[in-house]
Amino acid sequence: MPLNLASPGIVVREVDLTVGRVDPVSAAVGALVAPFAKGPVDSPSTIETEADLLNTFGQPYSTDKHYEHWMVASSYLAYGGTLLVSRADDASLNNSFVGTASSIKIKSEENYNQLGYDENTITNVTIAARNPGSWANGIRVAIIDAKADQILTGITTTNVVVGYGFTQAISTTLPGNGTTSTLNGYLKGIITEVGSGTVSTKLVSHVSAAGTETAVDYQQSGVYALAQTGNVAIHTTGQASSFATRAYTGELDWFEQQSITLSNGSIEWDTIADRPSTSAYAAARSSRFDEVHIIIIDDQGTITGNAGTILEKHLSLSKAKDAEFSVGSPSYWRKYLYNASSYIFGGSQPVGVVTQDSVIVEVLNFNLIAIRVGIKMLKIQFLLQQDQIVMHYLEEKIMTEGQI
């Protein structure tokens, strides 16, 4: 209790004698190497609970009498110990992946860096599971970008190919603050897909009647959109004058037509996220259309037990290799997945680059590429500089081929 003493040189110290014990502290840590079903290989992980063991290394299974090793670890942890656990390597171990490679093996995050994949793409592999095993077989990965804005229907597609430009005259009255103004001239863009009686278009700019060109983005049911019916002029690569005019009878919003096909149904993209567009990083460098969305789905229920469960959503990532959300926070899709995903690594761009007149027009590899619309050349690069446009990157695949 507090005392008020006036005598100099006297110090009163209170000691709590009610705590008459010493808390035990153990520095002992166990270690175990075993052929687990999942988890990092040859990379020890600190495991403190059975839940940690289950989440990191998966459930016990009968191959190689794995359940015996799992029980040893579980029993040790039940007594409150800390365990360093490492998954044993094997020549037959492979990662689940999407791509054209025969196989891929990435043991762990550390091994990913050792193989140089942190700075270099993985040849013929678009997506790979974060560690070996069949645990990731059945995960579906869906990737979408801003490939197109509108789909023109009921149109003759003879001599119309991906990469050609289009224009459409525009004349409309814009409301203002106590006044109105007239938007005239024409809209200009790129043809990004040609189907049976359909053409997908990407709006790039508006050119006024006076010849002033301004970059604009598509507005669904807004001013900057092709008419519901009408005509478009088709321009070949590098030519300002059109070579043909095509009439069409209808139009559809491209993003609203996109869906993810699952084993037990489908998911509409517009129920998951807004349409990809241009990141703030790209816009600050006069570049456009670099955003990409990536969705990871437990398609067959092998992870959660519920088929169709969305495991992760990674939205508004960038195709630009140097892109960042903020300083030290990369938004480049491969770097972002390395830091943020619990299930996958980004490998490389999807395959299927389409070329026309020696110009890559459906951009999947984002190297230095030129797309000509009318007489204006729009540049594309991985490391964004100035006045660049980044185009198509669309993929939806289910991962397979992982082996225990």
TIZAZA-68124 format. One line per 10 residues: number of its first residue (from 1); their letters; for each residue x, y, z of C-alpha. Coordinates in nm, 3 decimals, always signed. Last residue first. Example, Ala and Ser with C-alpha at 12.3 -4.5 7.8 and 13.67 -1.06 7.14 Angstrom:
<rs>
2 = sa = +1.367:-0.106:+0.714; +1.230:-0.450:+0.780
</rs>
This chain:
<rs>
404 = iqgetmikee = +0.207:-3.709:-5.549; +0.143:-3.601:-5.904; -0.002:-3.283:-6.055; -0.115:-3.333:-6.413; -0.417:-3.101:-6.410; -0.523:-2.738:-6.366; -0.852:-2.624:-6.519; -0.835:-2.347:-6.774; -0.990:-2.011:-6.858; -0.783:-1.762:-7.052
394 = lyhmviqdqq = -0.812:-1.412:-7.192; -0.529:-1.162:-7.249; -0.603:-0.900:-7.512; -0.463:-0.551:-7.532; -0.216:-0.312:-7.379; -0.214:+0.037:-7.526; +0.085:+0.264:-7.507; +0.131:+0.638:-7.521; +0.429:+0.651:-7.286; +0.655:+0.410:-7.097
384 = llfqiklmki = +0.512:+0.083:-6.976; +0.758:-0.198:-6.921; +0.581:-0.485:-7.096; +0.532:-0.290:-7.414; +0.258:-0.195:-7.654; +0.253:+0.082:-7.910; -0.040:+0.239:-8.092; +0.023:+0.342:-8.452; -0.217:+0.594:-8.606; -0.310:+0.583:-8.974
374 = gvriailnfn = -0.629:+0.379:-8.942; -0.569:+0.165:-8.638; -0.222:+0.013:-8.641; -0.117:-0.224:-8.366; +0.252:-0.235:-8.281; +0.423:-0.481:-8.048; +0.713:-0.469:-7.806; +0.639:-0.776:-7.596; +0.296:-0.810:-7.439; +0.273:-1.188:-7.491
364 = lvevivsdqt = -0.100:-1.223:-7.543; -0.172:-0.939:-7.782; -0.432:-1.005:-8.047; -0.289:-0.786:-8.321; +0.064:-0.906:-8.369; +0.174:-0.735:-8.691; +0.327:-0.937:-8.977; +0.021:-0.867:-9.193; -0.200:-1.035:-8.931; -0.079:-1.230:-8.629
354 = vvgvpqsggf = -0.270:-1.416:-8.357; -0.093:-1.513:-8.036; -0.234:-1.841:-7.909; -0.057:-1.925:-7.585; -0.147:-1.779:-7.248; +0.113:-1.543:-7.096; +0.369:-1.685:-6.855; +0.398:-1.860:-6.520; +0.185:-1.704:-6.248; +0.212:-1.905:-5.927
344 = iyssanylyk = -0.088:-2.069:-5.764; -0.268:-2.173:-5.446; -0.211:-1.941:-5.150; -0.208:-1.632:-5.369; -0.087:-1.293:-5.245; +0.287:-1.249:-5.288; +0.357:-1.476:-5.585; +0.019:-1.385:-5.735; +0.111:-1.016:-5.724; +0.447:-1.075:-5.888
334 = rwyspsgvsf = +0.285:-1.260:-6.176; -0.002:-1.012:-6.219; +0.204:-0.695:-6.209; +0.033:-0.509:-5.922; +0.350:-0.470:-5.715; +0.329:-0.318:-5.364; +0.670:-0.165:-5.285; +0.557:+0.187:-5.375; +0.184:+0.177:-5.445; -0.049:-0.032:-5.658
324 = eadkakslsl = +0.257:-0.112:-5.868; +0.327:-0.184:-6.235; +0.681:-0.267:-6.354; +0.591:-0.577:-6.553; +0.280:-0.418:-6.705; +0.004:-0.677:-6.739; -0.174:-0.528:-6.439; -0.401:-0.657:-6.163; -0.751:-0.514:-6.127; -0.892:-0.810:-5.935
314 = hkelitgang = -0.745:-1.113:-5.763; -1.033:-1.326:-5.636; -0.950:-1.641:-5.438; -1.110:-1.971:-5.344; -1.443:-1.936:-5.525; -1.642:-2.249:-5.442; -1.772:-2.434:-5.749; -1.765:-2.780:-5.600; -1.798:-2.784:-5.221; -1.554:-3.018:-5.042
304 = titgqddiii = -1.323:-2.726:-4.980; -1.009:-2.832:-5.168; -1.117:-3.118:-5.397; -1.458:-2.959:-5.463; -1.444:-3.016:-5.837; -1.421:-2.655:-5.954; -1.247:-2.515:-5.647; -1.221:-2.176:-5.818; -0.935:-1.928:-5.861; -1.030:-1.596:-6.026
294 = ihvedfrssr = -0.785:-1.366:-6.204; -0.881:-1.019:-6.332; -0.662:-0.822:-6.576; -0.595:-0.451:-6.616; -0.362:-0.314:-6.885; -0.620:-0.133:-7.096; -0.435:+0.196:-7.139; -0.106:+0.383:-7.131; -0.044:+0.756:-7.088; +0.207:+0.688:-6.809
284 = aaayastspr = -0.021:+0.800:-6.526; -0.296:+0.591:-6.688; -0.080:+0.280:-6.661; -0.027:+0.320:-6.286; -0.390:+0.419:-6.227; -0.493:+0.092:-6.391; -0.691:+0.086:-6.714; -1.002:-0.127:-6.770; -1.124:-0.462:-6.646; -1.507:-0.489:-6.631
274 = daitdweisg = -1.651:-0.477:-6.281; -1.626:-0.792:-6.074; -1.791:-1.119:-5.972; -2.148:-1.092:-6.103; -2.017:-0.938:-6.426; -1.809:-1.249:-6.490; -2.113:-1.476:-6.501; -2.048:-1.804:-6.322; -2.118:-2.143:-6.479; -2.262:-2.484:-6.406
264 = nsltisqqef = -2.152:-2.807:-6.237; -1.816:-2.871:-6.405; -1.762:-2.497:-6.435; -1.767:-2.260:-6.733; -1.668:-1.904:-6.643; -1.882:-1.641:-6.815; -1.847:-1.353:-7.060; -2.154:-1.210:-7.235; -2.185:-0.910:-7.003; -1.825:-0.817:-7.085
254 = wdlegtyart = -1.899:-0.790:-7.457; -2.204:-0.562:-7.432; -2.420:-0.670:-7.721; -2.501:-0.503:-8.053; -2.767:-0.543:-8.322; -2.848:-0.535:-8.694; -2.509:-0.466:-8.850; -2.410:-0.292:-9.173; -2.053:-0.318:-9.300; -1.868:-0.052:-9.495
244 = afssaqgtth = -1.556:-0.136:-9.694; -1.206:-0.020:-9.785; -1.190:+0.263:-9.535; -0.950:+0.550:-9.589; -0.684:+0.612:-9.322; -0.483:+0.302:-9.416; -0.209:+0.157:-9.194; -0.374:-0.179:-9.140; -0.704:-0.205:-9.323; -0.998:+0.015:-9.231
234 = iavngtqala = -1.358:-0.102:-9.197; -1.639:+0.155:-9.187; -1.918:+0.071:-8.944; -2.290:+0.083:-9.014; -2.606:+0.098:-8.806; -2.781:-0.071:-8.517; -2.740:-0.033:-8.141; -2.506:+0.261:-8.203; -2.140:+0.223:-8.110; -2.048:+0.353:-7.768
224 = yvgsqqydva = -1.897:+0.673:-7.630; -2.219:+0.860:-7.551; -2.353:+0.612:-7.299; -2.546:+0.285:-7.303; -2.224:+0.117:-7.184; -1.950:+0.377:-7.190; -1.638:+0.281:-7.385; -1.326:+0.475:-7.300; -1.199:+0.782:-7.483; -0.864:+0.899:-7.622
214 = tetgaasvhs = -0.907:+1.230:-7.801; -0.840:+1.308:-8.168; -0.893:+1.661:-8.300; -0.985:+1.654:-8.670; -1.225:+1.951:-8.676; -1.521:+1.712:-8.706; -1.397:+1.556:-8.383; -1.209:+1.227:-8.363; -1.303:+1.003:-8.070; -1.069:+0.731:-7.948
204 = vlktsvtgsg = -0.996:+0.365:-7.872; -1.317:+0.160:-7.875; -1.258:-0.214:-7.886; -1.481:-0.417:-8.118; -1.606:-0.774:-8.140; -1.749:-0.877:-8.479; -2.034:-1.125:-8.527; -2.187:-1.312:-8.821; -1.985:-1.621:-8.740; -1.703:-1.480:-8.532
194 = vetiigklyg = -1.439:-1.210:-8.568; -1.250:-1.084:-8.264; -1.046:-0.776:-8.169; -1.157:-0.520:-8.428; -0.991:-0.198:-8.323; -1.127:+0.152:-8.259; -1.242:+0.490:-8.386; -1.549:+0.701:-8.310; -1.649:+0.979:-8.551; -1.703:+1.353:-8.587
184 = nltsttgngp = -1.968:+1.521:-8.375; -2.050:+1.585:-8.012; -2.271:+1.894:-7.992; -2.304:+2.114:-7.687; -2.588:+2.208:-7.454; -2.655:+2.486:-7.204; -2.772:+2.554:-6.851; -2.496:+2.342:-6.705; -2.448:+2.090:-6.984; -2.638:+1.834:-7.188
174 = lttsiaqtfg = -2.459:+1.674:-7.484; -2.627:+1.665:-7.825; -2.532:+1.383:-8.060; -2.356:+1.326:-8.389; -2.133:+1.024:-8.438; -1.987:+0.861:-8.749; -1.845:+0.512:-8.703; -1.488:+0.400:-8.755; -1.321:+0.059:-8.763; -0.963:-0.063:-8.760
164 = ygvvvnttti = -0.837:-0.403:-8.869; -0.653:-0.611:-8.611; -0.873:-0.919:-8.626; -1.005:-0.974:-8.977; -1.291:-0.851:-9.195; -1.261:-0.975:-9.555; -1.613:-1.124:-9.538; -1.757:-1.067:-9.191; -2.112:-0.968:-9.286; -2.285:-0.835:-8.975
154 = gtliqdakad = -2.591:-0.962:-8.792; -2.431:-0.896:-8.455; -2.181:-0.634:-8.336; -2.017:-0.735:-8.008; -1.915:-0.445:-7.787; -1.632:-0.350:-7.553; -1.351:-0.592:-7.632; -1.042:-0.762:-7.488; -1.059:-0.582:-7.154; -0.898:-0.862:-6.956
144 = iiavrignaw = -0.999:-1.202:-6.827; -0.833:-1.490:-6.644; -1.008:-1.796:-6.501; -0.823:-2.060:-6.298; -1.002:-2.385:-6.221; -0.872:-2.612:-5.945; -0.940:-2.973:-6.044; -0.593:-3.108:-5.976; -0.447:-2.891:-5.698; -0.405:-3.173:-5.442
134 = sgpnraaitv = -0.238:-3.389:-5.709; +0.103:-3.298:-5.576; +0.381:-3.044:-5.610; +0.386:-2.690:-5.465; +0.245:-2.348:-5.552; +0.031:-2.485:-5.834; +0.133:-2.360:-6.177; -0.029:-2.114:-6.419; +0.063:-2.021:-6.777; +0.335:-2.280:-6.834
124 = ntitnedygl = +0.496:-2.309:-7.177; +0.821:-2.145:-7.058; +0.802:-2.009:-6.704; +0.853:-1.632:-6.716; +1.163:-1.469:-6.574; +1.225:-1.242:-6.273; +1.069:-1.440:-5.988; +1.098:-1.752:-6.202; +1.474:-1.764:-6.155; +1.483:-2.132:-6.054
114 = qnyneeskik = +1.613:-2.030:-5.711; +1.318:-1.793:-5.672; +1.062:-2.069:-5.733; +1.272:-2.298:-5.511; +1.227:-2.057:-5.219; +0.853:-2.041:-5.284; +0.843:-2.420:-5.280; +0.915:-2.737:-5.475; +0.841:-2.611:-5.825; +0.820:-2.900:-6.070
104 = issatgvfsn = +0.667:-2.864:-6.415; +0.550:-3.121:-6.667; +0.509:-3.184:-7.041; +0.476:-2.812:-7.112; +0.170:-2.693:-7.304; +0.011:-2.491:-7.028; -0.198:-2.500:-6.711; -0.036:-2.662:-6.410; -0.052:-2.920:-6.132; +0.296:-2.959:-5.990
94 = nlsaddarsv = +0.508:-3.271:-6.025; +0.661:-3.522:-5.781; +0.776:-3.849:-5.939; +1.145:-3.806:-5.847; +1.060:-3.768:-5.480; +1.118:-3.497:-5.220; +1.022:-3.524:-4.854; +0.798:-3.259:-4.699; +0.964:-3.079:-4.410; +0.817:-3.023:-4.065
84 = lltggyalys = +0.971:-2.826:-3.779; +0.755:-2.903:-3.478; +0.655:-2.703:-3.176; +0.528:-2.896:-2.874; +0.194:-2.868:-2.702; +0.131:-3.233:-2.619; -0.107:-3.273:-2.913; +0.168:-3.149:-3.142; +0.372:-3.465:-3.085; +0.070:-3.686:-3.148
74 = savmwheyhk = -0.016:-3.506:-3.473; +0.340:-3.532:-3.602; +0.361:-3.904:-3.531; +0.009:-3.954:-3.674; +0.107:-3.784:-4.001; +0.410:-4.007:-4.032; +0.193:-4.316:-3.990; -0.070:-4.179:-4.228; +0.193:-4.160:-4.501; +0.209:-4.536:-4.527
64 = dtsypqgftn = +0.387:-4.485:-4.861; +0.045:-4.407:-5.013; -0.237:-4.444:-4.756; -0.338:-4.083:-4.705; -0.319:-3.828:-4.423; -0.473:-3.486:-4.484; -0.284:-3.186:-4.612; +0.062:-3.046:-4.549; +0.003:-2.679:-4.468; -0.362:-2.667:-4.363
54 = lldaeteits = -0.354:-3.002:-4.184; -0.030:-2.934:-3.998; -0.140:-2.585:-3.899; -0.469:-2.729:-3.770; -0.272:-2.991:-3.576; -0.097:-2.706:-3.399; +0.247:-2.542:-3.380; +0.405:-2.613:-3.719; +0.721:-2.430:-3.827; +0.790:-2.512:-4.190
44 = psdvpgkafp = +1.107:-2.676:-4.323; +1.171:-2.642:-4.700; +1.269:-2.961:-4.882; +0.922:-2.969:-5.045; +0.657:-2.707:-4.962; +0.307:-2.839:-4.893; +0.092:-3.122:-5.023; +0.026:-3.494:-4.976; +0.304:-3.544:-4.720; +0.601:-3.776:-4.775
34 = avlagvaasv = +0.771:-3.719:-4.434; +1.054:-3.527:-4.267; +1.004:-3.450:-3.898; +1.163:-3.219:-3.644; +1.094:-3.144:-3.278; +1.165:-2.813:-3.107; +1.287:-2.786:-2.747; +1.318:-2.428:-2.620; +1.084:-2.494:-2.332; +0.974:-2.226:-2.088
24 = pdvrgvtldv = +0.806:-2.322:-1.763; +0.634:-2.043:-1.573; +0.796:-2.004:-1.231; +0.560:-2.007:-0.935; +0.486:-1.823:-0.612; +0.298:-1.525:-0.747; +0.120:-1.406:-0.430; +0.444:-1.263:-0.290; +0.402:-0.925:-0.459; +0.697:-0.712:-0.341
14 = ervvigpsal = +0.647:-0.349:-0.236; +0.957:-0.128:-0.195; +0.984:+0.150:+0.065; +1.293:+0.374:+0.040; +1.423:+0.564:+0.342; +1.702:+0.815:+0.282; +1.504:+1.114:+0.406; +1.222:+1.063:+0.654; +0.900:+1.230:+0.532; +0.712:+0.909:+0.472
4 = nlpm = +0.377:+0.892:+0.285; +0.305:+0.526:+0.232; +0.123:+0.354:-0.056; +0.000:+0.000:+0.000
</rs>
